[in-house]
Amino acid sequence: MRKILFILIVFAGLVVQAQEKFELGLSVKTGYYFPKNVLGDPAWPENTFSPGIGAFVNYNLFKNTELCSGVELSYLNPKMNDFSGKSLNVLWHTINIPLSAKQNFGDNFFVTEGVTTMFQFCKIIDKQQIPEFNWDVGIGWNFKRFSLALLYNRGVKTIDKYIKQGDNGYHNVDIRHQEILIRFEYSLWNF
């Protein structure tokens, strides 16, 4: 929470200095989640879709360069069975905080790269690794009030994820986040 508060304070300070350089809006994404099975684990989550909704703020740093951030709620519920074949209720819903740089080429085309910090809603046990850090890279197109981006998002490292199993049990899997996503952003306000 301190990191989120720090980011908000930095953006508030930037608003005071250069009000005409900001853009505030809403975003919607749909992703295709396909985690990498590094260790060949037989109990592995299936590939699935991961929708999300959020808000963003962009700061125009230079003529064609923007710093972008925001907050996004993401739904992730892949099907998965444990080693005995019993179905698990995988709830890996997250609050994502992306931070990226966007370089515009001409009026419409742009490339972007950055990092995303993911906070899982449900922490199963104390040793679960939260937050999770991912890097992303992509291309996109600007239209009048909205933009469309195609991104590749991947975990920085393999982490242990836990799934609640019964009242007191859990199942863990070593996983690296990997997702291809399309994000639509609609600008509400420039200031």
N, C-alpha and C positions, 0 to 999 in steps of 0.2 A: 504494500500500500504506500510505503514511503517513496518508492520509485514513481508510482503514478502521480502522487502529489508533487514530486519534483518536476516531472514533465509538465504538469498543468501550470506550475509557477513559472517555468521557463517560457512557455507559450504565452502566458499573461504578460510577462515582461516584454516579449517581442511585439505583442499587440500594441502596447503603449508607444513603442518606438516607431513602428511603421505600419499604420493601420490599413493603408491601401494595398498591402502586399499579401493579405490573407484570403483564403477561400474556405468556407465551411459547408459541409454537405452530408448526404446520406449515402451509404454503400450497401450493396447486396452482392453476395458471392455464392457460387456453386462450385464445389470442388469434387474431384475424384480421388479418394484416399486409397493408396496402394502401398502399405508399409513394406519395407525391405526386410525379408527374413534372412538375416545374416548368418544365424546359427543353424538353420534348417529345422526349426522347431515344428513338430507335428501339430501342436495345438496353436493355431495361428489365426488371427482375425482375417475375415474375408475382405476383399476390396469392396468399397461402398462409396456412396455420395455423401458429401458433407456440406449442407447449406449453411449460410450465415447472413447476419444483418449487422450494420454498424453505422458509425458516424466518423467523419474524417475532418482534419484540418490540414491545409497545405500552406506553406510559406514560400513566397517567391523570393529566392535568395539572389539570383541573377536574372538576366533577361530570359534565358531558356532553362534555368535550373530551379527546381523546387525541392524543398524538404517536406516530407509527408508523414503524418502520424494519425492516430485515431484509436478507436476502440471497436471491437467486433465480437459479437456472440456467435459461436460456432457450434453446431449440432453434429456430434460424431457418435454413432451407435452401430459399429460393425457386428455382423453375426460371427460367433465364435463358439467352439466346443472345447471342453477340457480334454485331458488325456483319455478319460473313460468314455467320451462321446456325449457327455451331458452338456446341454446348451447353457451358455453363460450370458448374463445380462451385462453387456459391455457399455458403460456410460462414461465416455471420455469427452463430454461437452466442455468447451473451454471459453474463456474470455481472452481474446488475442489483442495484443498491442503492437501493431506494426510500426516500424520506423524505417523510412526509405528515402532515397534520392531519386528524383525523376528528371531526366534530361530530354527536353523537347527538341525535335528536329523538324523545322518548318512549323506550319500551323496545326497539323494533325497528328503526326507520328511521334511516339516517345519510347524510351527504354527506361527501365526502373530496376533497382536492386536495393536490398536492405536486409533487415533482420526482423523477426517476429518473436515476441515473448508470449508464451502460452501458459495461462493459469487454468488448471483443471478444476472444475466445480467441486468434485468429490475426491477428497484425499482419503485413501483407504487405510493406509498405515503411515506411521511417522517417517519411515525411511524412503517413502515414495519421492521421486525426484520431481519437484515442482518448484519453480517454473521450468518450462521446457523451452529451449532456444532453437529457432530455425532460421535459415537464410533463404532468401527468395530472389528470383531474377525473372524479368519478363519484358514484354513489349505491349504497346497499346496504341489506341487512337483516341484523340480528342474530338468531340463534336461540340456544338454550341454550349450547352449547359451540362452535358454529361460526357463521361469517358468510359471506355471499355478496355480492359487489360487481360492478357493471358499470362499467367504466372506459374512458375515451378517453385514449390516450397519443399525444403528438405531439412531434417533435423541435423543439428551440428554434430551430435554424437548419439550412439545407441544408449537408451535408458531403460530402466525397469519400470513397466507399467503394471498396475495391479487391478484386478477385477474382484468385486465382492462375490463370495461364494457361500451361500447360507448365512446363518446368523453371525458366526465368528470366524469363518474361513475366508481365504482369498486365494486367487490364482495369479501368478505373475508371468510376464512375458518380456523378454529383452527385445526392444523394438526401436526402430528409427523411423520417425515421421517422414512421409513422402506423399506429396499431393500435387496435382495439376489443378489449377482453378481459374475460373473466369470471374472477374469482379467488375460490376457496374457501379459507377459513382455519379451522383447527381448533385450539382452545385446549387445550394440554396442561397448563399450570401457571400458576396465579395466585399471585403473591407480593408 
